[in-house]
Amino acid sequence: MQDNVTERVIKVIADHQRIPVETITPESTFAALNIDSLDGLHLLFALEDEFNVDIPDDAARGFTSVEQVASGLAELIARKKAGAQEQA
């Protein structure tokens, strides 16, 4: 699942920042991609829409690379699925 999440995160970043997807790797940092705090906020909303999750502010502040975002989202998705299964 992590690879799929990473690919989707990269695509959202590429679309949002209007940069070629092949220039983004999991190791890419937001600084290297020229993502400032305002861009990061807009990107956060785009990722929440893409993955249908709410990213807590404290978690979002800790994201500095594509890999960290993908890992955090994978964890949120797993928790959301586990919560849905418990309610079923």
Secondary structure, DSSP 4 states (H G I P E B T S, - for coil): -HHHHHHHHHHHHHHHHT--GGG--TT-BTTTTT--HHHHHHHHHHHHHHHT-PPPHHHHHH--BHHHHHHHHHHHHHHHHHHHHHH-
